[in-house]
Amino acid sequence: MIVGLYMAKNVQVISPDASLSDAAQKMTRYQIRRLVVTDKDAIVGMVSRRDLMNASPTGLNPFSVIAVTEGISTRVRSFMKHPVLTVEPDRPIEQAARLMTEHHIGCLPVTRSRTLVGIITESDIFRAFTEVLTEHPDSVRITFDLTESENVLSYLADATGRHGLNLLSFITFHEGNRRLAFAGVRGQKVQDFVTELWNSGHNVVSVLQASPAS
């Protein structure tokens, strides 16, 4: 999974010299929560709905009818967040997730050769991992402990082939000092595979059967 497959390509931008009301109106028009701030095609900042709320006069909602009518002239450059972290479209989606987690941010502009080509948000990343982890009928989800560096992937490729199954996913991750792997396997003979798996000698942490199809 790479960033480019899940990013939104139609990115709304705003000038740093635009007013707070301009930003609020644009967010409302496009039903979005964030704007990329650009100056001569260069990314110079980010603004969110929360930034607009915090920068507005006390007691005035920048998205209210009154604020839109009267206008709030505060310039975007005075409250935008900068510098801005970015990610490239061909990077693994977990790299974007890690950047967001480490820097406590909810989105990243996506750039190619410093040109803005998209934006990826927490919701996009949740959607990506949900697609990978979605249960299918006749499938199981297996967690392995790979701390001892055993070659589980080769075993899975061989065993699923012999049983006529599909290897839906294989993801490795760390939990404390342990290196774990998650695998999704699907097919009509999945129970035969599970029986073999328990006798294979591999360090299996858990096997979860998918919920029956409704």
ABEGO torsion letter per residue (X at the ends): XBAAAABBABBBBBBAABBAAAAAAAAAAAGBABBBBBBGGBBABBBBAAAAAAABBBGBBAABAAAAAAEBABBAAAABBOBBBBBBAABBAAAAAAAAAAAGBABBBBBBGGBBAEBBBAAAAAAAAAAAABBBBGBBBBBBBAAAGBBAAAAAAAAAAAAGBBBABBBBBBBEABBBBBBBBBEAAAAAAAAAAAAAGBBBABBBBBBBBX
